[in-house]
Amino acid sequence: MRTPWKLVGECQIQIYTYDAIVCKVIFLPPYLPNYNPIEQAFLSIKAFLRQNWQDKSLGIIDQPYYNITPAKAAGYFRASEYIV
């Protein structure tokens, strides 16, 4: 089985299509925070730490990561205009 794409040159990508698969390739700049779901997660983590800055226990480090639920993660992808 071939890979669905391969790099041809520095800026070109050759797309292989299969009979049952239709894909759309969108080229983005190398880094665009608006389209990066992890940026939304980082904002959530930083907001939690700003609100709980007086808590000096080590548990404060793990807490914001547990607050990112699968539903919130899916929301980060939707906000980034990815389809989930």
N, C-alpha and C positions, 0 to 999 in steps of 0.2 A: 504494500500500500504506500502510495506517495504521500508526502506531507502536503497539506493544503496550500502552502506557499513556500517560496524560496527567495532568498536574496539574489538578485541578478547583478546589481551594481550598488554603488554607494547610496543612491536615492531611488532605485527602481525595485519594485517587488513584482515578481511574476505570480499571478494567481491561477491555481488549478481549480477547476470547478468539477464537481461530481454531478451525476444526473439528478439526484434528489436534493441537492443542497444549493441554495441560492444565498449568496453573501454580498454584502456591501462593504467596501473598504473605505474608511474615512481616515485621511492622513491628518494628524494633529502635530502641533509643534512638539519639540522634545519634552518640554515640561509646561503644563498648563494647569494651575491649581484648581480651576473651576471644574475640570474634568477628572480630578483625582479624588476618589472617595476617601482615601486615607486622611486627607486634609480635614474633612468633616469630623472624622474620629478624633484626630489630634485636637481640634477645637473643643470637642466635648470633654476630652480628658483635661485639657488646660482649664476649662471653665469649672470643672469639678474641683480641681486642685486650688483654684483661686477662692472658691467658696469655702473650702475646708482647710485653709492655710494654718489655722491654729492647732489642728490635730497633729501632734508630734509622734504618734505611734507609727510603726513600720507598716501596719495594715493599710494606711492611707495610700501606699504605693499601689497595692493590688486593687483597691476598691473601684477606681474609675474604669478599669478594664472590665470588671464584672458588670458595670452599668451599661456597657455596649452590648445590647441584646441582638439576636438575629433580626428582629424587626427593625431595630435602629440601623443595623448594618445595611439592610435592604433599602431603608430610607436614604442612606448616604449614596447608594448607587443610583436611586431614582433622582435624587437632587443633582447628581452629576450627569444626568441625562443618559445613563446606561440603562438598558432594558434588563430587568430581573424577573 
